[in-house]
Amino acid sequence: MASNTEDLEREYNARAAIPDHPGIFARWAEQGAMTRRRRAGLIDIPYGDDTDERLDFFPTPQRGAPLFVFIHGGYWRSLDKFDFSWIAPPFLDAGVAVAFLNYGLAPRVPVEEIVRQQLRAMAWLHGRAEELGFDRSRIVVGGHSAGGHLTAMMMAVQWAAVDPALPADLVKGGVAISGIYDLEPLVPLAFINADLNLDRASARKVSPVHLPPSGGAQLITAVGALESGEFKRQTQLIRAAWPRNARAHVDVEDANHLTVCDVLADPQSTLFRATLDLIRPA
C-alpha cells in the first residue's frame, strides 16, 4: 500500500494517469447513443422515487434469457448508464438480456444511499422478470470501478432484510472490474473525498471487504495491467476476503483503468468469455 497521502492520490486518481480520458469518455457516449439507436430497449425506466433512480433494459428475442445487470463507474460522482449501452450487443447476441443501472451521484447522494438505490433496482428487476421476459433465477451483476464496488455490495446484501419475499441467492454471480472494495484509503484524499464525505467509520460500513458475501455466488474479478498498484491491491483484497466465492481473475493486458472496460464488450476476450460462462454455465 502507498505510504503517504501524495502517493495515494497518485495511485487512486485514475483520470490524472490517463491523459486521453476525455476522448475515451466521448467515444463511450457516442457508442452508447449508437447502440440505443440500433437496438430495441426500454429506456429510463423508473425503479424508485429519486429522479436518478432509472434503468435501461435490453431484451432478447426469446423469453427466459438470463440477465446481466451492469453498474457504471465514475467514482460514485460522474458518468451515466447511457455511456455504457455499447456493452449490451455482444451479450444480446449471445442470448443474454442486459440492464444498465443509474444512481444518484455524490455529493448530492452519499455512497451508502447509492448502495441502497442499487439494491432497490435489483429487487425491482427481480419482481418484474416475467413482465420483462427474463429468467429471475439467472441474474448476474457486473460493474466497472465504482460499479465494481457496487457489484460486490450487491453480493453482500441480505435480501430477506430488503424484502422477505426475495430469495437469498437473488444474485447468482458478480463480475467486478477494477473496483475499490476497501474505501478507507480514500478518506484522506481531497480530490475524491471532497465529494464522498466519508470518514473512517462510514467508509468501513460500505466496504465489501469487511462484509461477508450473502451466499455462494461466484465472483470474477478483472484489472488492467496498466493500472496502479492500489487498484491491483484492491482486487487482491476482495479475493482474499471472499475465498470461497472468488471464481476467476482476469489480468487484462495493455489496458488502463478505463480501457479495461472496453474489453468486457469484446466477444473474443478472456473477460467476455469468462463473464458469459458465469452467466450461462454449461
N, C-alpha and C positions, 0 to 999 in steps of 0.2 A: 504493500500500500504506500502511496506517496506520503512523504514525511511532513510536508507543511502545506499551508493554505495556497501558496502560489503554485506549488506543484499540482495540488488537487484541482485548482482552477484550470490549469493547462490540460490535465487528464480528462476532465469532465466537460469542458467547453468544446463539444464536438464540432460545432459550426465554425469556430475560430480556426480549427485544424483543417477545414475543408474550404479553401478559397472560392471554389466554384459552386458553393451550396446554393446561391440564388438561382443559378442556371438549372440545378437539379430540381429544385422546388418548382420552377416554371415548367420544366419538362413533365414532371409528375402531374401538375394541374392540367396541362394540355392533353396528356394521355388519358387522364381521368375523364375529361369532358368528351373526348372522342369515344371512349368506351360507353358512356351513357347515351351517346347518340346512336351507337351501333347495336347495343344490347338492351333487350327489354328488361326493365326493372321497376320496382316500386320505390320511389324516391322521397326522402324526407318524411318518413312515417313517424308520427309521434309515439314514443313509448313511455313518456312521462309528462309532467306539467311544465318543466322548465323549457324555455324556448330552444335550448341546445340539446334537449333530450330527443334526438331524431336518429333514425337509422335508414339505410338503403338496403333493399333486398333484391337479389338477382336469382330468379328461379331457374330450374332446369325443365326441359320439356316433359320429362317423366316425373310423375309424383313419387314420393317416397325416397327422394335422394337424401344422402347425408348433408349436413350443414356445416360450413366453415365460417366462423364469425371472426372478422378481422377488426382489431382496435388500433387506431393510428397513434403515432408518437408525436413529438414536438415538445418534450419536457413538460407535459401537462398544461402548457400555456399557449400553444400555437398549432397550426395546421388544422386539417379538416378531413372528414371521411371522403369528400369529393376528390381529394388529392391522391386517393389510392384506389379508385374504381378500376384502374388498369390491372390490378391483381386478379380480378374476377375471371376474365376469359379462359385462361388455361384450366382453371378448376371447373368452370361450367362445361368446357369441352370434355372434361373427364367425368362428367355426371355428378358434380358436387355443387349444390346451391351455396350461395355466398351472401353474407350480410356484413355491412360496414356500420360501425357504431360511432356516433358523435357523443360529446360530453361537454359540459361547461368548462371553460378554461380558467386557470389561475391568472391573476389573483382574485377574480370575482368568485370563483368556486374553489374551496380548499381541496387538497388531494383526497382526504377522507370522504368527502361528498362525491368526488369524481368516481371513487370506488363504488359507492352506493348507486350512483347512476348506472354504472355498467352492470351491476347485479340486477337492477331493475330491467335493463334492456334484455339480459339473458333470460330472466323469468318471463318477460313479455313474449319473447320469441318462442320459448318452450310452450307457453299457453296457446299460441296461435299456429302451431305446427300444422295441424290439419288444414286450417284455412289457407296457409301459405304453401302447403303441398310438400313439406319435407318430413323426414323421419326424426321425431323428437328424441329417439333413443340413440341417435348418432350425431351428437353436437360436439364439435371440436372448436376451440377458441385459439386464436393466434394474434400476435401483435409485435410491433417494432418499437424499440426504445421505451418511451413511457408506456406504449402499448404492450411491450414485453412484461413490464412490471404489472400492468393491469391484467394481463393474461394469467400470470402466476397468482394474483389475488383472486381471480375467478376460480382457480383450482383449490383455494384455501377456504372458500365460502362454505359455511354450514347452511345448506339450502333450506333445511327444515325450519331454521330460525327466521328465514325470509318469508317462507310460506310452508306450512305443514304439508301442503299438497304436492310440493316439489320433491323430486327424487334426490337422494343424497348424491347420486352419480350423474347429475344433470350434465356436467361437463365430462366428456369421455376422454379428452386429451387436450394438450396445450402445445403450442409452438411459440416459444419466446425468443425473439431475435434482438440481440444487443440491448437487453433490458438492464434496469437498475433494480436490484432486489433487496438491497440494504440502503435506505435513504439517509441514514445518519451522516455519511460523509458529505452530503450536500448542505448540511446545516450551516457551516462557516463560509459557504461560497456565495458571495454577494450577487454574482451575475445571475444566479438562478433563485436563491432563497429570498431575494427581494420580492419575488412573485409568489413563491410557495409558502413563505411564512411558517416554516417548520422549526420546532425546537427538538431537542433530543427525544423527548417523550412522544411527541406526535409523529416524528419520523419513524421511530421504532414501531409504533402502532400500525403503520401502513407498510411495513417492510416484510415481505413474504418469507424472508429467511428466518424470521422469528415466529412464524406461524406454521402449524402442521398442515399438510395437504388434507383435504376433506375425505379423500378416498384413494383408490388405486389408479386414478387416471395417469396416463403416461405423458411425460414431458420431453419434448425435443427442444434443445437449445441450439443457437447459432450465433456466431460472432465473426466479424470480418478480420482478416489477417492484418489489415492496416489500421485497425482500431487501437485505442490507447490501452495501456496495461490495466487501468482501472475497469474499463468495460470488460476486458477478458477476465479480470479477477471477480467481477460481479457474477459472471456466468458460472465460474467455478464455485462461488458461494452457494448459489441455489442448488446446484447439482450435489454439493456436499450436504446441504441441509435436507434434501429430499432424495436420498439414495435409492429408495425403493420405487420412486416414480421416474427417476432420470433414465429415460429410454435410450436416447442417442444424442450426440453432439456433432454439429457440422461446423468445421472451420472453413470459412469461405475465402478462397484465395483471391488476392488482388482487389479486395473490397474494403471500403472505408465504412464509417458509421452510417452513411446514407446509402451508398450503392449496394450495401449488403441486402437492403430491402428489395432492390431490383431482382436479385437472384431468386427470390421466392416465386416470382412470376415467370421464370424460365423453365419450361417443361423438361429441358434437358439437364437441369441442375440437380445435384445431390439433395439440396434442400427441398426443392419442389417434390422430388420423388419420395423423400422421407416423410414429408407432410402428407402426401397423398396416401402413402402406406398406413399412416396413422389414422387418417380419416376413413379409408377404405381397406381395412385389414383383409388379408386373403382368407 
